């Protein structure tokens, strides 16, 4: 079989011979494929959009802790094995760490001086002609209905730096086997893992421009919209017009908490400001309040002000 020309794509239903992938990738396939074949059926479409040669990026939605394995199975069968960006802690855990290192996955060191090393490694991999898989959301979706959230800019940064093809991939079904943040799988009935790879995202209008935060954000929105369109095809329904934004939700949650704290502080102020009731009648109208009451009221007011300040 003649090897595909540079820039060619895979023909649908045709499996291209894999490049030399080494012991660890084959070992991972031997371990992971049998349970995946048993647990989930497969509905894989869009294989013709996966480049048969040359470096490229796939951008994938994330809705289950097991969907990286299910997606990797799809990608493995195209002949273009992916390199994932993964949390650096996974590279330190025994056999898992050895497999991560052996298969050439890319560690992401968050909030450290090495944070940019992942992007440099991803750029190097693409320029060597490899496939690099990004989960732009950075974590499991928190959208109540499982739609993609707003994305982080890492994939856009690498794509604009290398001008490589960016393939949007949507998946659905692994989340029915193991819902987000669930601890136990739903094994029966047997679920179907749907994958749809779309045509390359057109980012040409962003090329050769200064990579400002605004430009990267706009390019990322284009990427996320392409993923969402593929998922709409799979699910047969429209996504929300505005993507779930975890940052905006955190700000809104802090605002609600602040308002709740202020309301509680004001309620305590009103309660503490009332005269204490006892078995004996209080002072008659016009009489001076007892000395203790005159001292307690200012003190209660001061405490309430302090509590309100803590609530903000």
N, C-alpha and C positions, 0 to 999 in steps of 0.2 A: 504494500500500500504506500503510495507516494505521500510524504509528509505535507501538511497543509502549508500554503504560502503565507508569508507574514501578513498579518491583518485579516486572514481568512476567519470564517466562523464555522462552527460545527454544523453539519447537516442534521436535521431532526431525525432522531432514531439511530444515528450513527455514532458509535463510540470511538473516539480517537485514542490511539495507544498513549498511555501515560508516560510522561518523562520519568527519568530515573528518580525515584522518590525516597529510596533508602529503606533501611530496616524499620525505623520507628513508625513511619507512616503505614507501612504494610502491617506492622504489629497492631497499630491502633485500629486499622480496618478489620483485622481478624477478630479483635475484641468487640468492636462496636457494631459491626454490620449484622451479625446474627440476631441479637435482641431487637434491633430496629426492624429487621425483616419480619419478625414474629409479632411485634407490638403494633406496627402501623402499616397500613396500605399506602401506596404511593400514587400521586397524581402530579407528575412532573411535566411542565410545559415551558416552552421558550428556550430549550437547549440550543436552538439554532442561533440565539443571540449571544452565546458565550464565545468569545474569540478563541480560535484554535491555536493561535500563536501570538507572541508578543505580550508585553506587560499590560495589565488592566486592573481595575478595581471593581469589586462588587459591593453594593451597599444594600443591607438587609435589615428588615424589621425584626424586632425581638419581643416575643410574647410568651416564652416559656424557658425554664432552665434547661430543657432538653433540646430546644430547637437548634442550638449550634451543632449538635451531633447529627440531627436530621438533615440540616442544611448541608453540612460537610459531606454527608452520604450522597446527596444530589450532586454536589460539586465534584466529588471524587469520581463519580461515574461519568462525568463529562471529559475526564482525562486531564483536567486542569485543577490540580489540588490547591486549596487555598492556604494562605498564611493569615492567621487571625491576629488581631491586636488583643491582648488579654492582660488582665491584672497581674502585676509582677509577682504577687504572692503565690500564684499558681505554679510558678517555676521553682518553688522551694519545697514542694510537697512530694517527697519520695518518688514513687513510680510515675505519678502524674507529672511532676516536675521534669523527670527524665524524658518522658514522652513529649512534653511541650518543647523542651530544648531540642530533642532529637528530630522533631518534625519541623523545626525552624519557625515556630510561632514567635511573635514579636511582643516582648514584655512592655507594659505601660507602667511607668513609675509616676504615680500621681503626686502632686504637691511636693516635688523635689527638684533638685538641679538637673536630674536626668529625665525630666518630663518630656523634653523635646527629642530625646534619643529615639523614641518610638516613631516619630514622624520621619526622622532621617533614615531609620531602618526601613520604613515602608517605601520611601522614595527610592532607596537603593534596590529594594526587591523588585519594584515595578520596572526600574531601568534595566534590571537583569532579565526582564521578560517573564516575571512571575505574576501570579494572581494574589492580590491582597484583599482580604474581606474585612469590611468595616460594618460595625453596628452603630450607625450615627447617633442613635438615641442615647447610647452610653450605658443603658441599663434596661431592665424589663419595662415595657410600657406601663404607665399608670392610668392611661385612658380607661374609663369605666367599661367601654365596649371593645377594648383591644385594638383600637386604631393607632397608627404610629404617632408618636409625640413630635414636638419640635426637635431638631437635631443639633448636634455639636459640629463644629466647623472642621474637624480633623480631616475627614474624607475630602472635603472641598479643597482644603489646603494642598493635600497631596495631588489631587487631580489637576489643579491649576498649575502646580509646579512642574508636573510631568507631561501634561496635556494627553494623558492616556484615556482610553475608553472607560466610561463609568457605567456599569450595568446595574440597573435597579432590579432587585429581587424581592418579591413578597412571598411570605409563607404563612400558612394557616393550617391548624390541625394538631400540631404538637401541643398547643395550648389547651386543646380539649383532652389530651392524654394527661398532661400535667399543667393545670391552670397556673397563672402567675402567682407566686408566693404560696402556693399550696404545698403541703408536706406529703400527701399521698396521691398516687396516680389514679385515674379513672380507667381501668383496664378494659372494661366491657361496656358497650360493644366496641369492637376493634375500630380505631380511629383511622382517618385518612389524612396523610400529610400532603397538602397542596403546595406546590412551588410554581411560581410564574416569573421567569426572567424576561425583562422587557428589553427593548432596543436601547442603545447607548443614550445617555442623557446629553443633550446639546448644551455644553458650557462654553462654546467658542466666544460668546460675547464678553466673557470675563477674562479671556486670555490677554497676556501682555499688559496687564494693568496692575497698579499698586494694590497689594493684598491688604487692604484696610479691613478693619472689623466689619464695616458696613458691607463691603463687597463679599467677604466670606460668608456673612449671614445671608445675603441674597442668594448666593450660589448654593448654600445649604438648603434654603427653602425650595429651590428648584429641584434639588436631589430628593428631598423628602416628599415633594409633590409627586414625583415620578414613582417612588415606592408605593405611595398611597393609591395611585391610579391602578397599579398592578393588583393591589389588595382588593380594590373595588371590583375588579374583574373576577377575582376568586370568589368573593363573598356575594356578588350580585346585588350590591347595595352601595349607596353613596356614603362617603365619609363626612364627618362634620366639616362645615366650611372653615372653621378655625381649629387648628391642631391644638391638642392639649399641651400646655406649656408648664412644666414642673416648676420653673423659676417663678412664673407669675402666680402659680398656685401656692408656693411657699410664702410669697409676699402677702397674698390674700389671707392665708392661714394666720400669719403673724398679726395682721390687722384685726381679724376676728378675735384672736386671743387677747390683744390689747384692749379692744372694746369690752370684752367680757370681764377682764380684770378691773377696768375702770368702773363698770357697772357694779361689780361686787364691792369695790372700795366705797363707792357712793352709798350703797345700801348699808355697809357697816357704819359709815359716818352718821347716817340718819338714825340707826339703831343705838349707837353709842351716845348720841346727843339727846336722847329722851331721858327725862328724870326717872330715877329708879323708883319702883313701886314697892311698898312694904305694908305691914299690917297696920301701921299707924297712919293717920291722914297726913297729907303733905301740907306745906304752908299755904295759908289762905292767900287770895289775890291781894297783891300789894305788899305782902310780907317779903322779907329778904330770904333768899335761899340759904340753906345751911352752908357753912364754910367748905365742907368736903365737896359739895356739889359744884361750888364755884371753882374749886381747884381741878376737879375731874373733867369738866367740859373743855377747857382749853387744851388739856393733855390729850383728850380723845380726838380733838380736831387736828392736833399736830400729828398723831399717829395715822389718821386717815390720809392726810396730805402725803406722809411718807409712803404709805401703801399705794397711793395713786402713782407716785413717782416710780415705784418699783414695777408697776404694771406697764409703764411706758418703756 
